[in-house]
């Protein structure tokens, strides 16, 4: 009979430790999901910024085609000069 009492106490103690670990994992999971949500929002903002930049450059090239062509030529020259294969 004494053995059953001690084994029950061991099981109860083991279960409380398991519950504590489970609570810790749930808390960590909540923190990770909040971090993932923050990263998702940040990626969405970056996507919107990129989209806005493309729209701005498209409008600029429509309004100033000569300057846009000169910019492309200059950027191409510098890239070609710096990235030459030899």
C-alpha positions as CSV (number, residue, x, y, z in Angstrom):
1,X,0.0,0.0,0.0
2,X,2.9,2.3,0.8
3,X,4.3,1.7,-2.6
4,X,1.1,2.8,-4.3
5,X,1.1,6.1,-2.4
6,X,4.7,6.9,-3.3
7,X,4.1,6.0,-7.0
8,X,1.0,8.2,-7.1
9,X,3.1,11.1,-5.7
10,X,5.7,10.5,-8.3
11,X,3.1,10.5,-11.1
12,X,1.5,13.7,-9.8
13,X,4.9,15.3,-9.6
14,X,5.8,14.1,-13.1
15,X,2.5,15.4,-14.5
16,X,3.0,18.9,-12.9
17,X,6.4,19.1,-14.6
18,X,4.9,18.1,-17.9
19,X,2.2,20.7,-17.5
20,X,4.7,23.4,-16.8
21,X,6.8,22.4,-19.8
22,X,3.6,22.4,-21.9
23,X,2.7,25.9,-20.7
24,X,6.3,27.1,-21.5
25,X,6.0,25.7,-25.0
26,X,2.7,27.4,-25.5
27,X,4.1,30.8,-24.3
28,X,7.1,30.4,-26.6
29,X,4.8,29.4,-29.5
30,X,2.7,32.6,-28.9
31,X,5.9,34.7,-29.0
32,X,7.0,33.1,-32.2
33,X,3.7,33.6,-33.9
34,X,3.8,37.3,-32.8
35,X,7.3,37.6,-34.3
36,X,6.2,35.8,-37.5
37,X,3.2,38.2,-37.8
38,X,5.5,41.2,-37.3
39,X,7.8,39.9,-40.1
40,X,4.8,39.3,-42.3
41,X,3.7,42.9,-41.8
42,X,7.2,44.1,-42.5
43,X,7.4,42.1,-45.7
44,X,4.0,43.5,-46.8
45,X,5.2,47.1,-46.2
46,X,8.4,46.3,-48.2
47,X,6.3,45.0,-51.1
48,X,4.2,48.1,-51.0
49,X,7.3,50.3,-51.1
50,X,8.7,48.4,-54.1
51,X,5.4,48.7,-55.9
52,X,5.2,52.4,-55.2
53,X,8.8,52.9,-56.5
54,X,8.0,51.0,-59.7
55,X,4.9,53.1,-60.3
56,X,6.9,56.3,-59.7
57,X,9.6,55.3,-62.1
58,X,7.0,54.3,-64.7
59,X,5.4,57.7,-64.5
60,X,8.8,59.5,-64.6
61,X,9.8,57.7,-67.7
62,X,6.5,58.5,-69.4
63,X,7.0,62.2,-68.5
64,X,10.8,62.4,-69.2
65,X,11.8,59.7,-71.7
66,X,15.0,61.4,-72.7
67,X,16.3,61.7,-69.2
68,X,15.2,58.1,-68.4
69,X,17.2,56.9,-71.5
70,X,20.3,58.8,-70.3
71,X,20.0,57.3,-66.8
72,X,19.8,53.8,-68.3
73,X,22.8,54.5,-70.6
74,X,24.8,55.8,-67.7
75,X,23.9,53.0,-65.3
76,X,24.7,50.4,-68.1
77,X,28.1,52.0,-68.8
78,X,29.1,52.0,-65.1
79,X,27.9,48.4,-64.6
80,X,29.6,47.2,-67.8
81,X,32.9,49.0,-66.8
82,X,32.9,47.6,-63.2
83,X,31.8,44.1,-64.2
84,X,34.0,43.5,-67.2
85,X,35.1,39.9,-67.5
86,X,38.8,40.4,-68.0
